[in-house]
Amino acid sequence: MKWDRFYHILRYIQFSENKNEPDRTDDNYDQRWKMRAIFDKLNDSYAKCYSLTERSAADEISALQN
């Protein structure tokens, strides 16, 4: 994909409303709050479709447990 096309898509993609931004002074402030919903949805979907086996690599196991 050419950079111009990527930049055009990136410019208009939005995952969360800015009015929902959490308080930055909170100790539990999540810097990735705009993307958190999509990450959680993807993690749930992957967990349903992927099962661990005894031949899974250590990095695959730790990624699924987080």
PDB file with SEQRES, HELIX, SHEET and CRYST1 records, atoms N, CA, C and O in Angstrom:
SEQRES   1 A   66  MET LYS TRP ASP ARG PHE TYR HIS ILE LEU ARG TYR ILE          
SEQRES   2 A   66  GLN PHE SER GLU ASN LYS ASN GLU PRO ASP ARG THR ASP          
SEQRES   3 A   66  ASP ASN TYR ASP GLN ARG TRP LYS MET ARG ALA ILE PHE          
SEQRES   4 A   66  ASP LYS LEU ASN ASP SER TYR ALA LYS CYS TYR SER LEU          
SEQRES   5 A   66  THR GLU ARG SER ALA ALA ASP GLU ILE SER ALA LEU GLN          
SEQRES   6 A   66  ASN                                                          
HELIX    1 AA1 TRP A    3  TYR A   12  1                                  10    
HELIX    2 AA2 ASN A   18  ASN A   20  5                                   3    
HELIX    3 AA3 TRP A   33  CYS A   49  1                                  17    
HELIX    4 AA4 ALA A   58  GLN A   65  1                                   8    
CRYST1    1.000    1.000    1.000  90.00  90.00  90.00 P 1           1          
ATOM      1  N   MET A   1       0.843  -1.169   0.000  1.00  0.00           N  
ATOM      2  CA  MET A   1       0.000   0.000   0.000  1.00  0.00           C  
ATOM      3  C   MET A   1       0.894   1.241   0.000  1.00  0.00           C  
ATOM      4  O   MET A   1       1.851   1.330   0.770  1.00  0.00           O  
ATOM      5  N   LYS A   2       0.579   2.164  -0.845  1.00  0.00           N  
ATOM      6  CA  LYS A   2       1.359   3.390  -0.912  1.00  0.00           C  
ATOM      7  C   LYS A   2       1.082   4.261   0.306  1.00  0.00           C  
ATOM      8  O   LYS A   2       0.006   4.201   0.899  1.00  0.00           O  
ATOM      9  N   TRP A   3       2.073   5.071   0.667  1.00  0.00           N  
ATOM     10  CA  TRP A   3       1.966   5.917   1.849  1.00  0.00           C  
ATOM     11  C   TRP A   3       0.769   6.869   1.748  1.00  0.00           C  
ATOM     12  O   TRP A   3       0.082   7.091   2.745  1.00  0.00           O  
ATOM     13  N   ASP A   4       0.511   7.425   0.586  1.00  0.00           N  
ATOM     14  CA  ASP A   4      -0.604   8.358   0.440  1.00  0.00           C  
ATOM     15  C   ASP A   4      -1.934   7.693   0.771  1.00  0.00           C  
ATOM     16  O   ASP A   4      -2.778   8.282   1.446  1.00  0.00           O  
ATOM     17  N   ARG A   5      -2.118   6.478   0.299  1.00  0.00           N  
ATOM     18  CA  ARG A   5      -3.358   5.759   0.582  1.00  0.00           C  
ATOM     19  C   ARG A   5      -3.468   5.426   2.061  1.00  0.00           C  
ATOM     20  O   ARG A   5      -4.533   5.591   2.657  1.00  0.00           O  
ATOM     21  N   PHE A   6      -2.381   4.959   2.655  1.00  0.00           N  
ATOM     22  CA  PHE A   6      -2.355   4.654   4.079  1.00  0.00           C  
ATOM     23  C   PHE A   6      -2.671   5.898   4.899  1.00  0.00           C  
ATOM     24  O   PHE A   6      -3.484   5.837   5.821  1.00  0.00           O  
ATOM     25  N   TYR A   7      -2.049   7.015   4.582  1.00  0.00           N  
ATOM     26  CA  TYR A   7      -2.271   8.257   5.317  1.00  0.00           C  
ATOM     27  C   TYR A   7      -3.719   8.716   5.177  1.00  0.00           C  
ATOM     28  O   TYR A   7      -4.304   9.220   6.135  1.00  0.00           O  
ATOM     29  N   HIS A   8      -4.294   8.548   4.005  1.00  0.00           N  
ATOM     30  CA  HIS A   8      -5.688   8.931   3.771  1.00  0.00           C  
ATOM     31  C   HIS A   8      -6.623   8.109   4.662  1.00  0.00           C  
ATOM     32  O   HIS A   8      -7.544   8.660   5.265  1.00  0.00           O  
ATOM     33  N   ILE A   9      -6.393   6.809   4.748  1.00  0.00           N  
ATOM     34  CA  ILE A   9      -7.211   5.952   5.607  1.00  0.00           C  
ATOM     35  C   ILE A   9      -6.984   6.301   7.070  1.00  0.00           C  
ATOM     36  O   ILE A   9      -7.939   6.423   7.837  1.00  0.00           O  
ATOM     37  N   LEU A  10      -5.745   6.460   7.453  1.00  0.00           N  
ATOM     38  CA  LEU A  10      -5.404   6.779   8.835  1.00  0.00           C  
ATOM     39  C   LEU A  10      -6.023   8.097   9.285  1.00  0.00           C  
ATOM     40  O   LEU A  10      -6.414   8.240  10.443  1.00  0.00           O  
ATOM     41  N   ARG A  11      -6.109   9.026   8.398  1.00  0.00           N  
ATOM     42  CA  ARG A  11      -6.638  10.349   8.719  1.00  0.00           C  
ATOM     43  C   ARG A  11      -8.117  10.296   9.111  1.00  0.00           C  
ATOM     44  O   ARG A  11      -8.566  11.095   9.933  1.00  0.00           O  
ATOM     45  N   TYR A  12      -8.869   9.371   8.536  1.00  0.00           N  
ATOM     46  CA  TYR A  12     -10.307   9.326   8.767  1.00  0.00           C  
ATOM     47  C   TYR A  12     -10.777   8.191   9.663  1.00  0.00           C  
ATOM     48  O   TYR A  12     -11.964   8.112   9.977  1.00  0.00           O  
ATOM     49  N   ILE A  13      -9.882   7.319  10.077  1.00  0.00           N  
ATOM     50  CA  ILE A  13     -10.296   6.209  10.931  1.00  0.00           C  
ATOM     51  C   ILE A  13     -10.457   6.706  12.364  1.00  0.00           C  
ATOM     52  O   ILE A  13      -9.642   7.486  12.856  1.00  0.00           O  
ATOM     53  N   GLN A  14     -11.513   6.249  13.027  1.00  0.00           N  
ATOM     54  CA  GLN A  14     -11.778   6.683  14.389  1.00  0.00           C  
ATOM     55  C   GLN A  14     -12.372   5.516  15.164  1.00  0.00           C  
ATOM     56  O   GLN A  14     -13.330   4.892  14.707  1.00  0.00           O  
ATOM     57  N   PHE A  15     -11.817   5.216  16.321  1.00  0.00           N  
ATOM     58  CA  PHE A  15     -12.273   4.104  17.131  1.00  0.00           C  
ATOM     59  C   PHE A  15     -13.071   4.535  18.345  1.00  0.00           C  
ATOM     60  O   PHE A  15     -13.819   3.737  18.910  1.00  0.00           O  
ATOM     61  N   SER A  16     -12.923   5.790  18.755  1.00  0.00           N  
ATOM     62  CA  SER A  16     -13.599   6.254  19.955  1.00  0.00           C  
ATOM     63  C   SER A  16     -13.826   7.758  19.870  1.00  0.00           C  
ATOM     64  O   SER A  16     -13.068   8.481  19.223  1.00  0.00           O  
ATOM     65  N   GLU A  17     -14.875   8.209  20.530  1.00  0.00           N  
ATOM     66  CA  GLU A  17     -15.178   9.635  20.579  1.00  0.00           C  
ATOM     67  C   GLU A  17     -14.232  10.348  21.550  1.00  0.00           C  
ATOM     68  O   GLU A  17     -13.932   9.821  22.621  1.00  0.00           O  
ATOM     69  N   ASN A  18     -13.774  11.514  21.189  1.00  0.00           N  
ATOM     70  CA  ASN A  18     -12.882  12.269  22.057  1.00  0.00           C  
ATOM     71  C   ASN A  18     -13.585  12.738  23.328  1.00  0.00           C  
ATOM     72  O   ASN A  18     -12.929  12.963  24.345  1.00  0.00           O  
ATOM     73  N   LYS A  19     -14.904  12.888  23.287  1.00  0.00           N  
ATOM     74  CA  LYS A  19     -15.631  13.339  24.477  1.00  0.00           C  
ATOM     75  C   LYS A  19     -15.635  12.281  25.582  1.00  0.00           C  
ATOM     76  O   LYS A  19     -15.982  12.584  26.723  1.00  0.00           O  
ATOM     77  N   ASN A  20     -15.251  11.045  25.255  1.00  0.00           N  
ATOM     78  CA  ASN A  20     -15.198   9.961  26.239  1.00  0.00           C  
ATOM     79  C   ASN A  20     -13.815   9.802  26.866  1.00  0.00           C  
ATOM     80  O   ASN A  20     -13.557   8.811  27.550  1.00  0.00           O  
ATOM     81  N   GLU A  21     -12.939  10.753  26.644  1.00  0.00           N  
ATOM     82  CA  GLU A  21     -11.570  10.639  27.162  1.00  0.00           C  
ATOM     83  C   GLU A  21     -11.561  10.608  28.684  1.00  0.00           C  
ATOM     84  O   GLU A  21     -12.176  11.463  29.322  1.00  0.00           O  
ATOM     85  N   PRO A  22     -10.866   9.627  29.277  1.00  0.00           N  
ATOM     86  CA  PRO A  22     -10.765   9.573  30.740  1.00  0.00           C  
ATOM     87  C   PRO A  22      -9.845  10.667  31.275  1.00  0.00           C  
ATOM     88  O   PRO A  22      -9.089  11.290  30.529  1.00  0.00           O  
ATOM     89  N   ASP A  23      -9.929  10.880  32.563  1.00  0.00           N  
ATOM     90  CA  ASP A  23      -9.128  11.903  33.233  1.00  0.00           C  
ATOM     91  C   ASP A  23      -7.644  11.528  33.190  1.00  0.00           C  
ATOM     92  O   ASP A  23      -7.257  10.446  33.632  1.00  0.00           O  
ATOM     93  N   ARG A  24      -6.830  12.421  32.660  1.00  0.00           N  
ATOM     94  CA  ARG A  24      -5.385  12.145  32.533  1.00  0.00           C  
ATOM     95  C   ARG A  24      -4.665  12.114  33.872  1.00  0.00           C  
ATOM     96  O   ARG A  24      -3.582  11.535  33.968  1.00  0.00           O  
ATOM     97  N   THR A  25      -5.232  12.716  34.899  1.00  0.00           N  
ATOM     98  CA  THR A  25      -4.572  12.739  36.203  1.00  0.00           C  
ATOM     99  C   THR A  25      -4.850  11.474  37.019  1.00  0.00           C  
ATOM    100  O   THR A  25      -4.252  11.274  38.076  1.00  0.00           O  
ATOM    101  N   ASP A  26      -5.737  10.639  36.541  1.00  0.00           N  
ATOM    102  CA  ASP A  26      -6.069   9.390  37.224  1.00  0.00           C  
ATOM    103  C   ASP A  26      -4.862   8.452  37.200  1.00  0.00           C  
ATOM    104  O   ASP A  26      -4.149   8.376  36.200  1.00  0.00           O  
ATOM    105  N   ASP A  27      -4.637   7.741  38.305  1.00  0.00           N  
ATOM    106  CA  ASP A  27      -3.503   6.805  38.385  1.00  0.00           C  
ATOM    107  C   ASP A  27      -3.645   5.659  37.384  1.00  0.00           C  
ATOM    108  O   ASP A  27      -2.640   5.107  36.937  1.00  0.00           O  
ATOM    109  N   ASN A  28      -4.861   5.298  37.030  1.00  0.00           N  
ATOM    110  CA  ASN A  28      -5.110   4.191  36.107  1.00  0.00           C  
ATOM    111  C   ASN A  28      -5.371   4.687  34.690  1.00  0.00           C  
ATOM    112  O   ASN A  28      -6.032   3.994  33.916  1.00  0.00           O  
ATOM    113  N   TYR A  29      -4.876   5.854  34.334  1.00  0.00           N  
ATOM    114  CA  TYR A  29      -5.095   6.418  33.004  1.00  0.00           C  
ATOM    115  C   TYR A  29      -4.483   5.510  31.937  1.00  0.00           C  
ATOM    116  O   TYR A  29      -3.321   5.114  32.031  1.00  0.00           O  
ATOM    117  N   ASP A  30      -5.275   5.194  30.936  1.00  0.00           N  
ATOM    118  CA  ASP A  30      -4.848   4.318  29.849  1.00  0.00           C  
ATOM    119  C   ASP A  30      -4.505   5.175  28.635  1.00  0.00           C  
ATOM    120  O   ASP A  30      -5.394   5.788  28.045  1.00  0.00           O  
ATOM    121  N   GLN A  31      -3.249   5.225  28.259  1.00  0.00           N  
ATOM    122  CA  GLN A  31      -2.830   6.048  27.122  1.00  0.00           C  
ATOM    123  C   GLN A  31      -3.396   5.531  25.808  1.00  0.00           C  
ATOM    124  O   GLN A  31      -3.462   6.269  24.825  1.00  0.00           O  
ATOM    125  N   ARG A  32      -3.793   4.297  25.785  1.00  0.00           N  
ATOM    126  CA  ARG A  32      -4.331   3.699  24.565  1.00  0.00           C  
ATOM    127  C   ARG A  32      -5.853   3.551  24.636  1.00  0.00           C  
ATOM    128  O   ARG A  32      -6.413   2.619  24.059  1.00  0.00           O  
ATOM    129  N   TRP A  33      -6.512   4.453  25.332  1.00  0.00           N  
ATOM    130  CA  TRP A  33      -7.946   4.347  25.568  1.00  0.00           C  
ATOM    131  C   TRP A  33      -8.759   4.392  24.282  1.00  0.00           C  
ATOM    132  O   TRP A  33      -9.832   3.793  24.215  1.00  0.00           O  
ATOM    133  N   LYS A  34      -8.274   5.086  23.266  1.00  0.00           N  
ATOM    134  CA  LYS A  34      -9.027   5.159  22.015  1.00  0.00           C  
ATOM    135  C   LYS A  34      -9.067   3.810  21.310  1.00  0.00           C  
ATOM    136  O   LYS A  34     -10.048   3.496  20.637  1.00  0.00           O  
ATOM    137  N   MET A  35      -8.030   3.022  21.452  1.00  0.00           N  
ATOM    138  CA  MET A  35      -7.927   1.740  20.763  1.00  0.00           C  
ATOM    139  C   MET A  35      -8.321   0.558  21.656  1.00  0.00           C  
ATOM    140  O   MET A  35      -8.443  -0.564  21.164  1.00  0.00           O  
ATOM    141  N   ARG A  36      -8.521   0.785  22.943  1.00  0.00           N  
ATOM    142  CA  ARG A  36      -8.750  -0.305  23.889  1.00  0.00           C  
ATOM    143  C   ARG A  36      -9.954  -1.166  23.507  1.00  0.00           C  
ATOM    144  O   ARG A  36      -9.883  -2.391  23.615  1.00  0.00           O  
ATOM    145  N   ALA A  37     -11.041  -0.566  23.069  1.00  0.00           N  
ATOM    146  CA  ALA A  37     -12.251  -1.331  22.733  1.00  0.00           C  
ATOM    147  C   ALA A  37     -11.986  -2.298  21.577  1.00  0.00           C  
ATOM    148  O   ALA A  37     -12.419  -3.449  21.621  1.00  0.00           O  
ATOM    149  N   ILE A  38     -11.290  -1.843  20.560  1.00  0.00           N  
ATOM    150  CA  ILE A  38     -11.014  -2.713  19.409  1.00  0.00           C  
ATOM    151  C   ILE A  38     -10.016  -3.809  19.784  1.00  0.00           C  
ATOM    152  O   ILE A  38     -10.140  -4.941  19.317  1.00  0.00           O  
ATOM    153  N   PHE A  39      -9.029  -3.485  20.623  1.00  0.00           N  
ATOM    154  CA  PHE A  39      -8.082  -4.507  21.077  1.00  0.00           C  
ATOM    155  C   PHE A  39      -8.794  -5.584  21.896  1.00  0.00           C  
ATOM    156  O   PHE A  39      -8.539  -6.774  21.716  1.00  0.00           O  
ATOM    157  N   ASP A  40      -9.682  -5.167  22.791  1.00  0.00           N  
ATOM    158  CA  ASP A  40     -10.410  -6.132  23.608  1.00  0.00           C  
ATOM    159  C   ASP A  40     -11.290  -7.027  22.742  1.00  0.00           C  
ATOM    160  O   ASP A  40     -11.361  -8.236  22.961  1.00  0.00           O  
ATOM    161  N   LYS A  41     -11.950  -6.440  21.773  1.00  0.00           N  
ATOM    162  CA  LYS A  41     -12.808  -7.210  20.867  1.00  0.00           C  
ATOM    163  C   LYS A  41     -11.980  -8.234  20.069  1.00  0.00           C  
ATOM    164  O   LYS A  41     -12.382  -9.390  19.935  1.00  0.00           O  
ATOM    165  N   LEU A  42     -10.829  -7.804  19.544  1.00  0.00           N  
ATOM    166  CA  LEU A  42      -9.958  -8.712  18.797  1.00  0.00           C  
ATOM    167  C   LEU A  42      -9.422  -9.827  19.686  1.00  0.00           C  
ATOM    168  O   LEU A  42      -9.387 -10.984  19.269  1.00  0.00           O  
ATOM    169  N   ASN A  43      -9.004  -9.494  20.904  1.00  0.00           N  
ATOM    170  CA  ASN A  43      -8.490 -10.516  21.818  1.00  0.00           C  
ATOM    171  C   ASN A  43      -9.557 -11.555  22.140  1.00  0.00           C  
ATOM    172  O   ASN A  43      -9.261 -12.749  22.188  1.00  0.00           O  
ATOM    173  N   ASP A  44     -10.791 -11.115  22.360  1.00  0.00           N  
ATOM    174  CA  ASP A  44     -11.883 -12.056  22.627  1.00  0.00           C  
ATOM    175  C   ASP A  44     -12.132 -12.955  21.420  1.00  0.00           C  
ATOM    176  O   ASP A  44     -12.330 -14.161  21.568  1.00  0.00           O  
ATOM    177  N   SER A  45     -12.123 -12.368  20.236  1.00  0.00           N  
ATOM    178  CA  SER A  45     -12.365 -13.148  19.014  1.00  0.00           C  
ATOM    179  C   SER A  45     -11.257 -14.167  18.780  1.00  0.00           C  
ATOM    180  O   SER A  45     -11.531 -15.312  18.420  1.00  0.00           O  
ATOM    181  N   TYR A  46     -10.011 -13.758  18.982  1.00  0.00           N  
ATOM    182  CA  TYR A  46      -8.885 -14.675  18.786  1.00  0.00           C  
ATOM    183  C   TYR A  46      -8.918 -15.800  19.813  1.00  0.00           C  
ATOM    184  O   TYR A  46      -8.608 -16.946  19.490  1.00  0.00           O  
ATOM    185  N   ALA A  47      -9.290 -15.480  21.042  1.00  0.00           N  
ATOM    186  CA  ALA A  47      -9.334 -16.495  22.093  1.00  0.00           C  
ATOM    187  C   ALA A  47     -10.376 -17.566  21.781  1.00  0.00           C  
ATOM    188  O   ALA A  47     -10.187 -18.728  22.139  1.00  0.00           O  
ATOM    189  N   LYS A  48     -11.468 -17.195  21.124  1.00  0.00           N  
ATOM    190  CA  LYS A  48     -12.501 -18.168  20.761  1.00  0.00           C  
ATOM    191  C   LYS A  48     -12.021 -19.116  19.666  1.00  0.00           C  
ATOM    192  O   LYS A  48     -12.418 -20.281  19.631  1.00  0.00           O  
ATOM    193  N   CYS A  49     -11.171 -18.619  18.777  1.00  0.00           N  
ATOM    194  CA  CYS A  49     -10.768 -19.404  17.604  1.00  0.00           C  
ATOM    195  C   CYS A  49      -9.436 -20.119  17.768  1.00  0.00           C  
ATOM    196  O   CYS A  49      -9.128 -21.014  16.981  1.00  0.00           O  
ATOM    197  N   TYR A  50      -8.649 -19.758  18.749  1.00  0.00           N  
ATOM    198  CA  TYR A  50      -7.301 -20.307  18.880  1.00  0.00           C  
ATOM    199  C   TYR A  50      -7.191 -21.087  20.175  1.00  0.00           C  
ATOM    200  O   TYR A  50      -7.524 -20.572  21.243  1.00  0.00           O  
ATOM    201  N   SER A  51      -6.735 -22.300  20.091  1.00  0.00           N  
ATOM    202  CA  SER A  51      -6.532 -23.087  21.301  1.00  0.00           C  
ATOM    203  C   SER A  51      -5.059 -23.463  21.416  1.00  0.00           C  
ATOM    204  O   SER A  51      -4.392 -23.742  20.420  1.00  0.00           O  
ATOM    205  N   LEU A  52      -4.577 -23.464  22.633  1.00  0.00           N  
ATOM    206  CA  LEU A  52      -3.175 -23.787  22.881  1.00  0.00           C  
ATOM    207  C   LEU A  52      -2.956 -25.292  22.788  1.00  0.00           C  
ATOM    208  O   LEU A  52      -3.820 -26.088  23.159  1.00  0.00           O  
ATOM    209  N   THR A  53      -1.804 -25.657  22.294  1.00  0.00           N  
ATOM    210  CA  THR A  53      -1.421 -27.063  22.240  1.00  0.00           C  
ATOM    211  C   THR A  53      -0.105 -27.213  22.979  1.00  0.00           C  
ATOM    212  O   THR A  53       0.527 -26.227  23.358  1.00  0.00           O  
ATOM    213  N   GLU A  54       0.295 -28.443  23.177  1.00  0.00           N  
ATOM    214  CA  GLU A  54       1.575 -28.661  23.861  1.00  0.00           C  
ATOM    215  C   GLU A  54       2.751 -28.256  22.982  1.00  0.00           C  
ATOM    216  O   GLU A  54       3.877 -28.179  23.474  1.00  0.00           O  
ATOM    217  N   ARG A  55       2.527 -27.997  21.711  1.00  0.00           N  
ATOM    218  CA  ARG A  55       3.597 -27.573  20.813  1.00  0.00           C  
ATOM    219  C   ARG A  55       3.632 -26.056  20.616  1.00  0.00           C  
ATOM    220  O   ARG A  55       4.402 -25.563  19.792  1.00  0.00           O  
ATOM    221  N   SER A  56       2.821 -25.317  21.354  1.00  0.00           N  
ATOM    222  CA  SER A  56       2.808 -23.855  21.241  1.00  0.00           C  
ATOM    223  C   SER A  56       4.120 -23.287  21.774  1.00  0.00           C  
ATOM    224  O   SER A  56       4.669 -23.782  22.758  1.00  0.00           O  
ATOM    225  N   ALA A  57       4.607 -22.257  21.120  1.00  0.00           N  
ATOM    226  CA  ALA A  57       5.836 -21.597  21.567  1.00  0.00           C  
ATOM    227  C   ALA A  57       5.533 -20.736  22.789  1.00  0.00           C  
ATOM    228  O   ALA A  57       4.390 -20.337  23.014  1.00  0.00           O  
ATOM    229  N   ALA A  58       6.571 -20.454  23.575  1.00  0.00           N  
ATOM    230  CA  ALA A  58       6.394 -19.684  24.809  1.00  0.00           C  
ATOM    231  C   ALA A  58       5.846 -18.288  24.531  1.00  0.00           C  
ATOM    232  O   ALA A  58       5.033 -17.790  25.310  1.00  0.00           O  
ATOM    233  N   ASP A  59       6.262 -17.646  23.453  1.00  0.00           N  
ATOM    234  CA  ASP A  59       5.772 -16.303  23.171  1.00  0.00           C  
ATOM    235  C   ASP A  59       4.302 -16.324  22.777  1.00  0.00           C  
ATOM    236  O   ASP A  59       3.603 -15.341  23.020  1.00  0.00           O  
ATOM    237  N   GLU A  60       3.803 -17.402  22.180  1.00  0.00           N  
ATOM    238  CA  GLU A  60       2.394 -17.519  21.848  1.00  0.00           C  
ATOM    239  C   GLU A  60       1.562 -17.697  23.117  1.00  0.00           C  
ATOM    240  O   GLU A  60       0.464 -17.151  23.223  1.00  0.00           O  
ATOM    241  N   ILE A  61       2.074 -18.448  24.062  1.00  0.00           N  
ATOM    242  CA  ILE A  61       1.354 -18.697  25.305  1.00  0.00           C  
ATOM    243  C   ILE A  61       1.243 -17.414  26.120  1.00  0.00           C  
ATOM    244  O   ILE A  61       0.161 -17.086  26.606  1.00  0.00           O  
ATOM    245  N   SER A  62       2.342 -16.687  26.273  1.00  0.00           N  
ATOM    246  CA  SER A  62       2.314 -15.473  27.087  1.00  0.00           C  
ATOM    247  C   SER A  62       1.451 -14.402  26.437  1.00  0.00           C  
ATOM    248  O   SER A  62       0.819 -13.624  27.152  1.00  0.00           O  
ATOM    249  N   ALA A  63       1.401 -14.332  25.141  1.00  0.00           N  
ATOM    250  CA  ALA A  63       0.578 -13.327  24.460  1.00  0.00           C  
ATOM    251  C   ALA A  63      -0.900 -13.585  24.699  1.00  0.00           C  
ATOM    252  O   ALA A  63      -1.674 -12.635  24.817  1.00  0.00           O  
ATOM    253  N   LEU A  64      -1.305 -14.827  24.774  1.00  0.00           N  
ATOM    254  CA  LEU A  64      -2.715 -15.141  24.978  1.00  0.00           C  
ATOM    255  C   LEU A  64      -3.145 -15.004  26.435  1.00  0.00           C  
ATOM    256  O   LEU A  64      -4.331 -14.822  26.710  1.00  0.00           O  
ATOM    257  N   GLN A  65      -2.224 -15.086  27.352  1.00  0.00           N  
ATOM    258  CA  GLN A  65      -2.570 -14.992  28.767  1.00  0.00           C  
ATOM    259  C   GLN A  65      -2.688 -13.552  29.230  1.00  0.00           C  
ATOM    260  O   GLN A  65      -3.264 -13.308  30.290  1.00  0.00           O  
ATOM    261  N   ASN A  66      -2.170 -12.593  28.486  1.00  0.00           N  
ATOM    262  CA  ASN A  66      -2.233 -11.178  28.895  1.00  0.00           C  
ATOM    263  C   ASN A  66      -3.540 -10.572  28.557  1.00  0.00           C  
ATOM    264  O   ASN A  66      -3.763  -9.392  28.830  1.00  0.00           O  
TER     265      ASN A  66                                                      
END                                                                             
